[in-house]
Amino acid sequence: MRLRTTMSTLLLGAALLGTLSAPASVFAAAYTVQPNDSLWSIATRFNTTIAALKATNGLKSDMLLDGQQLQVPSPSYQTTYSVKAGDTMWIIANRLGVPLSKLLAANTQLANPNNIWPGLTINVPKKPAAHLNGVFPLKKGTYSPFSNTFADTRTYATDGSTVRSHEGVDIMAPEGTPIYSAMSGTVVQAGWLELGGWRLTIRVDDSTEFYYAHMSRYAPGIVKGSVVTAGQLIGYVGSTGYGPEGTSGMFDPHLHFGIYTRSPYTAIDPFLNLKWWELG
């Protein structure tokens, strides 16, 4: 057997994206570790987190063995529902308070959503606490499957410390992929930031700001003070940051997306919002 550790850095983890299939649409109770697997790649494939995989399986380290059996936890962004007699997808959506379009989008494994039967298990997307009407910041088909990287360990820090907590979710996409504003708002910060490279902070309401980082460039006319609308082009994916102005290529291109509350200024997990918006 071959012993491996998880590729926890963004640069090494991104190299595995080409080996991944589309994320699973339903809960997988068990998974057998394959050659070249890591906790990162398994978490990405099944839309869960490294921390959840370790907790579910009682793992004390990131090491895996080929052939090892893992229990895969349910995705954190959805629950399940057992169909009852007389149910239709429309009835279920209304009963659970979920838009029918999102319920259908969460169940693409159904050959015919008009043909469901008692006992069938379907996926139910979880609602975010706020900002339900946002749009996903990248167009469908332009980015790779992503997992929740909020609160992961990062080793680059401006103050010289060796570790810090990741304050957003990373979505891998090719250099130059268009980025769109998730909600309407006002650009309150633009320009270079050592950790974020070319970044934008957009205030979407009195208490919340959205953060877009590592851009290669901004869309024309996007500057501090600009008023933007939901779905408006604001910039392009890049690999900038982790150094003085102009630094790029320290990691693979991706969009770092974060949500911050303003009082106190605190990062909150944006993953549930992203998965809700991704359903369209």
C-alpha positions, 0 to 999 in steps of 0.5 A: 500500500502507498501512504499519502498525506492530504495536499492541503495547499491551494497550489497542490490541491488544484492539480487534482481537479482534472482527475475529479468527476462531477460532484455527487448529487446524492449521499454516498454512504461509503467510499473506497480510497483510490490511487492519487486520492486525498482528503481534499479531492474526496471532499471536493468530489462529494461536496463536503469538507476535509474537517467533516471527513476527518470527524466522520471517520475518526481520522487523526491525521491527513494520511490515506491508504489506497483501498481504505474505506471512508464514510462520506457525510451528507453534503452540508448544503442540503438535506433529504426528504422521503417522498410520501403518497400524493406528493409531487415536486410542486407540493414538496417545494411548497411544503418545505418553502423551497422554490420549485426551480431550485428543488428540481436543480438539486435533483438532476439524478431524477430521470423524470421529476414528474414521476416520483413515488412513496419512499423515494429519497430526494435532495432538498437544498438548505436555505442561507440565512440571508441574501437568497436572491443572489446570483452565482459569481461565475457562469455555469461551465466556466469553473471547477467543482468546489468544496467548502474551504472556509476556515481551512489553514493557509500558510501565507500571512502578512504579519509573518505568522506561519498559519492563518484561517481562510476567510472565504471559499475558493472556486477554481477557474481558468485565468481570465474567466469573467466574474459577476457581482452576486448582488447589487451594491456599491464598491467600497474597496478596490485596488491591491491588497497583499493577501487578495491581490486585485480585489473588490469589496462590494457593500450589498446592504447596511450590514454586509459586504461581499469580497472578490479576490485574486482578480487578473483585472477589473471590468471597465468602469469598476472603481471605488464608488461604483454602483453595480447590479446583480449579475454585472461583470466586475472583473476576471479570474486571476492569480494575483496576491501573496506579495507586493503589487503586481505579484501573480502566479503564486497559486493556480487561478481562482476566485476567492469569495468572502462574506463579511458582517460589518459590526463587528467586521467578521468573516462568515461562511459563504458556502451555503449561499454559493451552493444556493445561488449555483442552483440558479 
